[in-house]
Amino acid sequence: MKPSLETDFAGVSLKNPLVLASGTCGFGREFDEIFEISRLGGICSKGLTLKARPGNEGIRIWETSAGVMNSVGLENPGVPGFIAEEYPLMRRLGPAVIVNLGGHSIDDYLQGVELLNAVEFDILELNISCPNVKAGGMAFGVKTEIARDVVRRVRSICKHRLMVKLSPNAEDIVALARCCQEEGADGVSLVNTFLAMAIDVQKRKPVFENTYAGLSGPAIKPIALRMVHQVAKVLTIPVMGVGGITTWQDAAEFIMAGARAVQIGTASFINPAISLEILEGLESWMESQGIADINEIRGIV
């Protein structure tokens, strides 16, 4: 008998705990042409903003020795464009649909949420790593009280289950997670990318137009795992682990650390079907260990 990987995340039933991370799979269209995407537990949309954005100028992706840096700048069709053009297909793919929403002001978030309230999907993932223009460019997800304000106001109008994606650049990741729970979030996902830098020594200048960029991939996995463990121990709402997961062993580690589900991101750039291979690896390992249900190992560390 095959082991069960069925997972409940804040009342949403997932076939298994494997979710494609925001910004690494578009809206699923291309991946669906490569492998059987319906076997996954969930898919998270590219980060949306209220209005369409062309993204950043210059180099957007830079490979490092153990990860990838990106400065894409939230290129996306905007919430109305998503609803009209991308949402119908995404809904038909089969996995649970998670919609990632960012914003550069409170009004951006609130207007985006109101538009998204008109369509049915499973979870809204609130990206609070965007720079707050009115606060001089500081990300919403760095200071706990700023995060509290945006989560409270979004929660007050959001009709969907609300998951807040936490930045590892937060002053206190545990305090930030606690405030999200206190303000009514149904779950949290962590971590987003780490602020990082690369320099082109030939040109003697930063690689990216914005100087700094987000680092993801294997390099951040041990740090992300530590943060997930710290947060999962103190919250009563579920945690979705993100950060450098490239193998089934990585996924098992995050689940043992307390994650209810995990997101696969950078690894998909190398092998678009890696999430399915991670799923099959988890199933085989559980079978070999006599683990009948994924819940048997969740949070055991």
Order of alpha helices (4+ residues) and beta strands (2+ residues): beta-beta-beta-alpha-beta-beta-beta-alpha-alpha-beta-alpha-beta-beta-beta-alpha-beta-alpha-beta-beta-beta-beta-beta-alpha-beta-alpha-beta-alpha-alpha
